[in-house]
Amino acid sequence: MKHKRTFKEWIKSRDGQQVLVMIAFMIVPLLLLFVFTYLPFGKMFGFSFYNMKYVGARKYVGFKNYLKVFQRDDCFGALKLSLYYMLGSVVQLVLALYLATVLSFKVKGGAIFKGFMFFPYLINGIAIGFIFKFFYTRGFVFDTVLQWCGFQLDNLPYWLRDQSINNFSLVGTSVWRYFGQNMVLFIGAIMSVDSELYEAAMLDGANRFQQFKYIIMPSIKTIITLNVILSITGSLSAFEPPYVITDGANGTGTYFVVMHEIAHTQQKVGLASAMAIILLLIIFMVTILQKLFFKYVFRNAEDEDPRAARKRERALARSMKKHERK
Amino acid sequence: MSISKILRAVLTTAKYISLIFFSFCAVLPVVSCFITAFKTDVEYQTTNVMTMPQSWLNFDNFVQAFTKAGMARAFMNSTIILICVLFFSVMIGTQLAYVLNRFKFFGNTIIRALFLFASQLPGVAMQIAVYEIMYNLGFINSLVGYIIMMCGTDIISIYIYIQFFENIDYSLDESAIIDGANYFTIFYKVLFPLLKPAIVTSCILKGVSTYNEYYCANLYLQDKKKYATVATSLYTFVGPLGSKYNLICAGVIISLLPALIVFVLCQKQIYSGLTAGAVKG
């Protein structure tokens, strides 16, 4: 027979204790999540319909802010710069993948190379800004190194001022900063591959390239896909290099740099919010499209090769082991 | 046979050349800064940036940069921020991971999804509206406010903790329950001590990112004399000092020293922490 428990009894029972600990342990993180992520998210949506500053009167303007984003040259047009950053992230991923493959096998001084290439990831943004302002200054580090290689200073452009090249200079800093981190992620993924597979492949007479194609690639597919998705959305929201190095001058102002300027310097909060919402929508769309795309591509490409090959190799490895035991 | 040997030798050489080349590219910007930081004003103006300084013991720039940028204060602020943020985010993060991993309840997956989704939102865009909230809470120019904002648990450390909990056998909890322990005791006395490696890993990652954080620090800690962090103290060099690169470089080198030391000491944890966070995310 069920007997209705009083609140006191319930709180002492295991169910009650469970609820108690759940509330106690989750209330703070959920509160923080709400106050600093979802509340601002909602507010931003609201702001985008107003003509407002952080302080003072607000005026409802409907969709005017959204229209403005598309009409002003400096807003939506700035998204064009993302193409530079996308190109950069392709270079970065390929480079990271190459280095990760090389460094996952035995290499003399591997840890040192890895450390050198990873360290830029740990430098703070403002320091990076100064380092590269210095690096690209006329006649300074970059020019000197190029002169060592035989270039004439007169033929070299102003890396941060010349509009035909400055976005590449900035993208270069971003590649410099993140390729080591990507490499470390890839190494981690490659290392998690069962080493039996390599041995089996070696026995089968597979060369390094075949090993890469049939063993490494399939097993780190997920993390590569993830990084491609991240790098494209990251390119759309590129911010740091121009923010800390050129402050968006000379045609380097990416969408987010312009948005930051509009929000915090000009204090046109409504317009900036509309910009943010539009970009978020674009990012979501791109992410969903990419996920569908990858799902589709992998389903088709996976018909025979890697899986069958892996199965074969595993079977081979197993039979080898049996053999040894005998 | 000899051809394949030659080919192999060529490939090996190419491999090492590429490794050396990319390592050189990675360190060059920092090394050039390091060289310049040791130059006197005269030397800086008369010699090429890549020429070695006359004396590697000329620490004048470091001393000057340290005092001019008020770095003593900045280091103190950064330390306070770091200790508080790490302490609270470890507490919050491990507790949340405990509940999410050990209890099945309606909303478990929803909460995980909410955190995952939050991590996808670009910070710069979010700060437009967060600024208004910080303003209304009176958190502009307040270390406490900044610390609270930074404590928001990040998905990476939650994943690291959850993964770790998955490897702790549930029978441990059960035997503690049989012994009469309640859930709080189980968490604090039994499980929390076991989490140590995961806590170390996530602290290093979170520590480095907190130490390096400059965007929000710049936005919310506007009083650069009183509330500068190490990263934002470098803003002193924007403006009239903007072309004295020997001084600036010294400041930059000082600011990245702590990260460098942590990196040299804890490489393994940093690598494994990054990987653990990424594979699941």
Boltz contact constraints between the chains, C-beta under 6 A:
constraints:
  - contact:
      token1: [A, 17]
      token2: [B, 182]
      max_distance: 6.0
  - contact:
      token1: [A, 17]
      token2: [B, 183]
      max_distance: 6.0
  - contact:
      token1: [A, 21]
      token2: [B, 183]
      max_distance: 6.0
  - contact:
      token1: [A, 22]
      token2: [B, 99]
      max_distance: 6.0
  - contact:
      token1: [A, 25]
      token2: [B, 95]
      max_distance: 6.0
  - contact:
      token1: [A, 25]
      token2: [B, 99]
      max_distance: 6.0
  - contact:
      token1: [A, 26]
      token2: [B, 99]
      max_distance: 6.0
  - contact:
      token1: [A, 28]
      token2: [B, 92]
      max_distance: 6.0
  - contact:
      token1: [A, 29]
      token2: [B, 92]
      max_distance: 6.0
  - contact:
      token1: [A, 29]
      token2: [B, 96]
      max_distance: 6.0
  - contact:
      token1: [A, 29]
      token2: [B, 153]
      max_distance: 6.0
  - contact:
      token1: [A, 32]
      token2: [B, 152]
      max_distance: 6.0
  - contact:
      token1: [A, 36]
      token2: [B, 130]
      max_distance: 6.0
  - contact:
      token1: [A, 36]
      token2: [B, 149]
      max_distance: 6.0
  - contact:
      token1: [A, 36]
      token2: [B, 152]
      max_distance: 6.0
  - contact:
      token1: [A, 37]
      token2: [B, 118]
      max_distance: 6.0
  - contact:
      token1: [A, 40]
      token2: [B, 126]
      max_distance: 6.0
  - contact:
      token1: [A, 40]
      token2: [B, 129]
      max_distance: 6.0
  - contact:
      token1: [A, 40]
      token2: [B, 130]
      max_distance: 6.0
  - contact:
      token1: [A, 40]
      token2: [B, 133]
      max_distance: 6.0
  - contact:
      token1: [A, 43]
      token2: [B, 129]
      max_distance: 6.0
  - contact:
      token1: [A, 44]
      token2: [B, 128]
      max_distance: 6.0
  - contact:
      token1: [A, 44]
      token2: [B, 129]
      max_distance: 6.0
  - contact:
      token1: [A, 54]
      token2: [B, 132]
      max_distance: 6.0
  - contact:
      token1: [A, 54]
      token2: [B, 135]
      max_distance: 6.0
  - contact:
      token1: [A, 102]
      token2: [B, 15]
      max_distance: 6.0
  - contact:
      token1: [A, 113]
      token2: [B, 19]
      max_distance: 6.0
  - contact:
      token1: [A, 113]
      token2: [B, 23]
      max_distance: 6.0
  - contact:
      token1: [A, 116]
      token2: [B, 23]
      max_distance: 6.0
  - contact:
      token1: [A, 116]
      token2: [B, 26]
      max_distance: 6.0
  - contact:
      token1: [A, 116]
      token2: [B, 27]
      max_distance: 6.0
  - contact:
      token1: [A, 117]
      token2: [B, 23]
      max_distance: 6.0
  - contact:
      token1: [A, 117]
      token2: [B, 26]
      max_distance: 6.0
  - contact:
      token1: [A, 120]
      token2: [B, 26]
      max_distance: 6.0
  - contact:
      token1: [A, 122]
      token2: [B, 208]
      max_distance: 6.0
  - contact:
      token1: [A, 122]
      token2: [B, 259]
      max_distance: 6.0
  - contact:
      token1: [A, 122]
      token2: [B, 263]
      max_distance: 6.0
  - contact:
      token1: [A, 123]
      token2: [B, 256]
      max_distance: 6.0
  - contact:
      token1: [A, 124]
      token2: [B, 212]
      max_distance: 6.0
  - contact:
      token1: [A, 124]
      token2: [B, 214]
      max_distance: 6.0
  - contact:
      token1: [A, 124]
      token2: [B, 231]
      max_distance: 6.0
  - contact:
      token1: [A, 125]
      token2: [B, 214]
      max_distance: 6.0
  - contact:
      token1: [A, 126]
      token2: [B, 214]
      max_distance: 6.0
  - contact:
      token1: [A, 126]
      token2: [B, 231]
      max_distance: 6.0
  - contact:
      token1: [A, 126]
      token2: [B, 234]
      max_distance: 6.0
  - contact:
      token1: [A, 127]
      token2: [B, 252]
      max_distance: 6.0
  - contact:
      token1: [A, 127]
      token2: [B, 255]
      max_distance: 6.0
  - contact:
      token1: [A, 127]
      token2: [B, 256]
      max_distance: 6.0
  - contact:
      token1: [A, 130]
      token2: [B, 248]
      max_distance: 6.0
  - contact:
      token1: [A, 130]
      token2: [B, 252]
      max_distance: 6.0
  - contact:
      token1: [A, 131]
      token2: [B, 29]
      max_distance: 6.0
  - contact:
      token1: [A, 131]
      token2: [B, 33]
      max_distance: 6.0
  - contact:
      token1: [A, 134]
      token2: [B, 245]
      max_distance: 6.0
  - contact:
      token1: [A, 135]
      token2: [B, 29]
      max_distance: 6.0
  - contact:
      token1: [A, 140]
      token2: [B, 49]
      max_distance: 6.0
  - contact:
      token1: [A, 141]
      token2: [B, 32]
      max_distance: 6.0
  - contact:
      token1: [A, 141]
      token2: [B, 49]
      max_distance: 6.0
  - contact:
      token1: [A, 144]
      token2: [B, 48]
      max_distance: 6.0
  - contact:
      token1: [A, 144]
      token2: [B, 50]
      max_distance: 6.0
  - contact:
      token1: [A, 184]
      token2: [B, 271]
      max_distance: 6.0
  - contact:
      token1: [A, 184]
      token2: [B, 274]
      max_distance: 6.0
  - contact:
      token1: [A, 185]
      token2: [B, 278]
      max_distance: 6.0
  - contact:
      token1: [A, 188]
      token2: [B, 275]
      max_distance: 6.0
  - contact:
      token1: [A, 237]
      token2: [B, 122]
      max_distance: 6.0
  - contact:
      token1: [A, 239]
      token2: [B, 124]
      max_distance: 6.0
  - contact:
      token1: [A, 256]
      token2: [B, 124]
      max_distance: 6.0
  - contact:
      token1: [A, 263]
      token2: [B, 128]
      max_distance: 6.0
  - contact:
      token1: [A, 272]
      token2: [B, 128]
      max_distance: 6.0
  - contact:
      token1: [A, 273]
      token2: [B, 128]
      max_distance: 6.0
  - contact:
      token1: [A, 276]
      token2: [B, 125]
      max_distance: 6.0
  - contact:
      token1: [A, 276]
      token2: [B, 128]
      max_distance: 6.0
